[in-house]
Amino acid sequence: MPALVAAGVLTLAPLTFAPAQAAEAPAPPASGNIRDDANLLTDAEENSLNDLIDQKNRGTDRARFAIYTTDQSPADLPDYATDLGKAWGVGDQGKDNGAVLVIDMQGRETFIAVADGAGEYISDSEAETIANDTLGPYLTDGNYAAGLEATIDEVYTAAESESADSNLILWVVLGTLGAIAAIIVGWVLRDYRKVKRSAEDEMRRAKEENPGLSIPDDMRRDYIKYRYANRTAPVDPDQREAELAEQETETKDTYTRYAPTFNAWLPLYATMPHLYSGSNHVPENSGASGGGSSFGGFSGGSSFGGGGGFSGGGGGGRF
């Protein structure tokens, strides 16, 4: 009898310890930065979101963002998103500046995998906050396009804001003349606070003139960032406008304009918030022409450019 029991155990053992197979990564999108296998978006919505990512990519080289939606739950979403970022080559080669959002509709789970270079600007906790607080409520309500638009804005805003702080810290740490570094940092902070106070005064006066005007917190933050990025008026406004108009005719693109006041900025922001939230899009920052995807270089607007550096960073949530 013991021999029979032992034989039974030996027979069952291979079944007990058989390893699970990892989900195979799908091919990257044929064009654009989004693969919507869960069919959450209309064609028009997907095109609009792709255009927004392209615009963001042309204005910075600190992040490249791609999106994948699925209705087939991976075994481990964080690992799956990390592997997907590697397989798709999200980010610019040599910069490790990619980030990829995976939405699992079956498991009601999201994860934003962040490559190491982008992780210098977008922390794991920020990625988690974006997934939970920005994207999650929209997904719960079934408002997918609006949720992804807000998520794209938050990812690039985090990259820009954190990068500014990181650059200041790096300057202080690496600078050999601590006193000079302290003076410079102090000057930057004073300059920012001065601009912020001025922007807040403008918004306060606008509300006094128009009591029915609503200025949500995100709009307030966007105007302060815009005002700081555009605190100096063009030397010759007419010449600058002519240059931008000429560039727009050649490139078929749209560029950020200078608005001297909150009241002048508001209609521009209402029409094209991604151009007037602090990450300026102007010809000097556009670089060479390219293909318009997140899998490419800074110049082309793409997020797919042979990027790497996905080592497990990021954050996610449930909805």
C-alpha positions as CSV (number, residue, x, y, z in Angstrom):
1,M,0.0,0.0,0.0
2,P,2.8,2.6,0.8
3,A,4.3,1.9,-2.6
4,L,1.0,2.6,-4.3
5,V,0.6,5.9,-2.4
6,A,4.1,7.0,-3.3
7,A,3.4,6.2,-6.9
8,G,0.3,8.3,-6.8
9,V,2.2,11.3,-5.4
10,L,4.9,11.0,-8.0
11,T,2.2,10.9,-10.7
12,L,0.4,14.0,-9.5
13,A,3.5,16.1,-8.8
14,P,4.1,17.3,-12.3
15,L,0.5,18.6,-12.5
16,T,0.8,20.4,-9.2
17,F,3.9,22.4,-10.1
18,A,3.3,23.1,-13.8
19,P,4.2,26.8,-14.3
20,A,1.7,29.3,-15.7
21,Q,2.5,30.8,-19.1
22,A,2.9,34.6,-19.3
23,A,0.5,36.5,-21.6
24,E,2.0,37.3,-25.0
25,A,2.4,41.0,-25.8
26,P,0.2,42.2,-28.7
27,A,1.8,44.0,-31.6
28,P,2.1,47.8,-31.1
29,P,-0.5,50.0,-32.9
30,A,0.0,50.3,-36.6
31,S,-0.2,54.0,-36.3
32,G,-0.5,56.5,-33.4
33,N,0.1,55.8,-29.8
34,I,-3.0,53.8,-28.8
35,R,-4.1,50.2,-29.2
36,D,-7.8,49.9,-28.1
37,D,-8.5,46.2,-28.1
38,A,-11.3,46.8,-25.5
39,N,-13.1,49.1,-28.0
40,L,-13.5,51.9,-25.5
41,L,-13.1,54.7,-28.1
42,T,-14.7,55.8,-31.3
43,D,-12.3,56.5,-34.2
44,A,-12.7,60.2,-33.7
45,E,-11.9,60.0,-30.0
46,E,-8.9,57.8,-30.7
47,N,-7.6,60.3,-33.3
48,S,-8.1,63.2,-31.0
49,L,-6.2,61.5,-28.2
50,N,-3.4,60.5,-30.5
51,D,-3.1,64.1,-31.6
52,L,-2.9,65.2,-28.0
53,I,0.0,62.8,-27.3
54,D,1.8,64.0,-30.4
55,Q,1.4,67.6,-29.3
56,K,2.7,66.8,-25.9
57,N,5.7,64.9,-27.3
58,R,6.6,67.8,-29.6
59,G,6.8,70.0,-26.5
60,T,9.1,67.9,-24.3
61,D,11.5,65.0,-24.4
62,R,11.0,64.0,-20.8
63,A,8.1,61.6,-21.4
64,R,6.6,59.4,-24.1
65,F,3.2,57.9,-23.5
66,A,1.3,55.0,-25.0
67,I,-2.0,53.4,-24.1
68,Y,-3.3,49.8,-24.4
69,T,-6.8,48.6,-23.5
70,T,-7.8,45.0,-23.2
71,D,-10.7,42.9,-22.0
72,Q,-8.6,39.8,-21.3
73,S,-7.0,40.0,-17.9
74,P,-3.3,39.4,-17.7
75,A,-2.1,37.3,-14.7
76,D,-0.1,40.2,-13.2
77,L,-0.9,43.6,-14.6
78,P,2.2,45.5,-13.4
79,D,4.5,42.9,-14.9
80,Y,2.5,42.8,-18.0
81,A,2.6,46.6,-18.5
82,T,6.3,46.6,-17.8
83,D,6.9,43.8,-20.4
84,L,4.6,45.6,-22.9
85,G,6.7,48.8,-22.6
86,K,9.8,46.8,-23.4
87,A,8.2,44.9,-26.3
88,W,6.8,48.0,-27.9
89,G,9.9,50.1,-27.4
90,V,8.0,53.0,-25.8
91,G,10.2,56.0,-25.4
92,D,13.3,57.4,-27.2
93,Q,16.3,55.2,-27.6
94,G,18.9,55.8,-25.0
95,K,16.6,58.1,-22.9
96,D,14.4,55.5,-21.1
97,N,11.6,58.1,-21.1
98,G,8.7,55.9,-21.9
99,A,5.4,55.3,-20.0
100,V,2.6,53.0,-20.9
101,L,-0.9,52.7,-19.5
102,V,-2.7,49.4,-19.6
103,I,-6.4,49.3,-18.9
104,D,-7.8,45.8,-18.0
105,M,-11.5,46.1,-18.4
106,Q,-12.2,42.5,-17.3
107,G,-10.2,42.8,-14.1
108,R,-11.2,46.5,-13.6
109,E,-7.6,47.4,-13.1
110,T,-5.1,49.9,-14.5
111,F,-1.3,50.3,-14.3
112,I,1.0,52.9,-15.7
113,A,4.5,51.4,-16.2
114,V,7.2,54.1,-16.1
115,A,10.7,53.6,-17.5
116,D,13.7,54.6,-15.4
117,G,14.4,57.8,-17.2
118,A,10.8,59.0,-17.0
119,G,10.8,57.8,-13.4
120,E,13.2,60.7,-12.6
121,Y,10.2,63.0,-13.1
122,I,7.1,60.7,-12.6
123,S,7.4,58.9,-9.3
124,D,5.6,55.6,-8.5
125,S,3.2,57.4,-6.1
126,E,2.4,60.0,-8.8
127,A,1.6,57.2,-11.3
128,E,-0.6,55.6,-8.7
129,T,-2.4,58.9,-8.0
130,I,-3.0,59.5,-11.7
131,A,-4.4,56.0,-12.2
132,N,-6.6,56.1,-9.1
133,D,-7.7,59.7,-8.8
134,T,-7.6,61.0,-12.3
135,L,-8.4,58.0,-14.5
136,G,-10.4,55.8,-12.2
137,P,-13.5,57.9,-11.7
138,Y,-13.9,58.4,-15.5
139,L,-13.6,54.7,-16.1
140,T,-16.2,54.0,-13.4
141,D,-18.6,56.4,-15.1
142,G,-17.9,54.9,-18.6
143,N,-16.5,58.3,-19.7
144,Y,-13.4,56.7,-21.4
145,A,-12.2,59.4,-23.8
146,A,-12.4,62.2,-21.2
147,G,-10.6,60.1,-18.7
148,L,-7.8,59.3,-21.1
149,E,-7.5,63.0,-22.1
150,A,-7.2,64.0,-18.4
151,T,-4.6,61.2,-17.8
152,I,-2.5,62.3,-20.8
153,D,-2.5,65.8,-19.4
154,E,-1.5,64.7,-15.9
155,V,1.3,62.4,-17.1
156,Y,3.0,65.1,-19.1
157,T,2.3,67.8,-16.4
158,A,4.0,65.5,-13.8
159,A,7.0,65.0,-16.1
160,E,7.4,68.7,-16.6
161,S,6.9,69.8,-13.0
162,E,9.0,67.1,-11.5
163,S,11.8,67.7,-14.0
164,A,12.0,71.3,-13.0
165,D,12.3,70.4,-9.3
166,S,14.8,67.6,-10.1
167,N,17.0,69.9,-12.2
168,L,17.1,72.4,-9.3
169,I,18.1,69.7,-6.9
170,L,20.7,68.4,-9.2
171,W,22.2,71.8,-9.7
172,V,22.5,72.3,-5.9
173,V,23.9,68.8,-5.2
174,L,26.5,68.8,-8.0
175,G,27.5,72.5,-7.9
176,T,30.8,73.1,-6.2
177,L,30.0,76.6,-5.1
178,G,27.2,76.1,-2.6
179,A,26.7,79.7,-1.9
180,I,26.2,80.6,-5.6
181,A,23.8,77.7,-6.0
182,A,21.8,78.8,-3.0
183,I,21.6,82.4,-4.5
184,I,20.4,81.0,-7.8
185,V,17.8,78.7,-6.3
186,G,16.6,81.5,-4.1
187,W,16.2,83.8,-7.1
188,V,14.3,81.2,-9.0
189,L,11.9,80.6,-6.1
190,R,11.4,84.3,-5.6
191,D,10.7,84.8,-9.3
192,Y,8.2,81.9,-9.3
193,R,6.4,83.2,-6.2
194,K,6.2,86.7,-7.7
195,V,4.7,85.4,-10.9
196,K,2.3,83.2,-8.9
197,R,1.1,86.1,-6.8
198,S,0.6,88.2,-9.9
199,A,-1.4,85.4,-11.6
200,E,-3.5,84.8,-8.6
201,D,-4.3,88.6,-8.4
202,E,-5.4,88.5,-12.0
203,M,-7.7,85.6,-11.4
204,R,-9.1,87.3,-8.3
205,R,-9.8,90.5,-10.3
206,A,-11.5,88.5,-13.0
207,K,-13.9,86.9,-10.5
208,E,-14.6,90.3,-9.0
209,E,-15.5,91.6,-12.5
210,N,-17.5,88.5,-13.4
211,P,-18.9,86.9,-10.2
212,G,-20.4,84.0,-12.2
213,L,-16.9,83.0,-13.5
214,S,-15.8,79.6,-12.3
215,I,-12.1,79.0,-11.9
216,P,-11.5,75.3,-10.9
217,D,-8.3,74.3,-9.2
218,D,-6.9,72.6,-12.3
219,M,-7.5,75.8,-14.4
220,R,-5.9,77.9,-11.6
221,R,-2.8,75.6,-11.7
222,D,-2.6,75.7,-15.5
223,Y,-2.7,79.4,-15.6
224,I,0.0,79.8,-13.0
225,K,2.2,77.4,-15.0
226,Y,1.4,79.2,-18.3
227,R,2.1,82.6,-16.8
228,Y,5.5,81.4,-15.4
229,A,6.4,79.9,-18.8
230,N,5.3,83.1,-20.6
231,R,6.3,85.8,-18.1
232,T,8.1,87.9,-20.8
233,A,6.2,89.4,-23.7
234,P,7.6,89.1,-27.2
235,V,9.8,92.1,-28.1
236,D,7.7,92.6,-31.3
237,P,4.3,90.9,-30.9
238,D,3.3,91.5,-34.6
239,Q,6.5,90.0,-35.9
240,R,6.2,87.0,-33.6
241,E,2.6,86.4,-34.7
242,A,3.6,86.6,-38.3
243,E,6.4,84.1,-37.7
244,L,4.1,81.7,-36.0
245,A,1.5,82.0,-38.7
246,E,4.1,81.3,-41.3
247,Q,5.3,78.2,-39.4
248,E,1.8,76.9,-39.0
249,T,1.2,77.2,-42.8
250,E,4.3,75.2,-43.4
251,T,3.9,72.5,-40.7
252,K,0.1,72.3,-40.6
253,D,0.6,72.5,-36.8
254,T,-0.8,74.9,-34.1
255,Y,1.5,76.8,-31.7
256,T,1.1,78.5,-28.3
257,R,0.5,82.2,-28.4
258,Y,1.4,84.8,-25.8
259,A,-1.5,86.0,-23.7
260,P,-0.8,89.1,-21.6
261,T,-3.6,88.6,-19.0
262,F,-5.9,85.9,-17.6
263,N,-8.8,87.3,-19.5
264,A,-6.9,87.1,-22.8
265,W,-5.6,83.5,-21.9
266,L,-9.0,82.1,-20.9
267,P,-10.6,81.7,-24.4
268,L,-7.4,80.2,-25.7
269,Y,-7.3,77.7,-22.9
270,A,-10.9,76.9,-23.3
271,T,-10.3,76.0,-27.0
272,M,-6.9,74.3,-26.8
273,P,-6.1,73.5,-23.1
274,H,-3.1,71.3,-24.0
275,L,-1.4,74.4,-25.6
276,Y,-2.0,76.8,-22.8
277,S,-1.3,74.8,-19.6
278,G,2.3,75.6,-19.2
279,S,4.0,73.2,-21.7
280,N,4.5,75.6,-24.5
281,H,4.4,74.3,-28.1
282,V,6.4,76.6,-30.3
283,P,8.5,76.0,-33.5
284,E,11.8,76.3,-31.7
285,N,10.9,73.2,-29.6
286,S,9.6,71.1,-32.4
287,G,12.8,69.9,-33.9
288,A,12.8,67.9,-37.2
289,S,9.7,66.5,-38.7
290,G,8.7,63.0,-37.9
291,G,5.9,60.5,-38.0
292,G,3.6,61.5,-35.1
293,S,3.7,58.6,-32.6
294,S,4.9,57.8,-29.1
295,F,7.3,55.2,-30.5
296,G,9.8,57.6,-31.9
297,G,12.0,60.6,-31.4
298,F,11.2,63.9,-29.7
299,S,10.9,65.7,-33.0
300,G,8.2,63.6,-34.6
301,G,5.7,63.6,-31.8
302,S,5.8,59.8,-31.5
303,S,6.1,57.6,-28.4
304,F,7.7,54.6,-30.0
305,G,11.4,55.0,-30.7
306,G,13.2,51.9,-29.4
307,G,13.0,53.0,-25.8
308,G,13.8,50.8,-22.9
309,G,14.5,51.0,-19.2
310,F,11.3,49.4,-18.0
311,S,12.4,47.8,-14.7
312,G,9.1,47.6,-12.8
313,G,8.5,51.3,-11.9
314,G,5.0,52.8,-12.0
315,G,1.7,52.6,-10.2
316,G,-1.9,51.6,-10.8
317,G,-5.3,51.1,-9.3
318,R,-8.8,49.6,-9.6
319,F,-12.1,51.0,-10.7
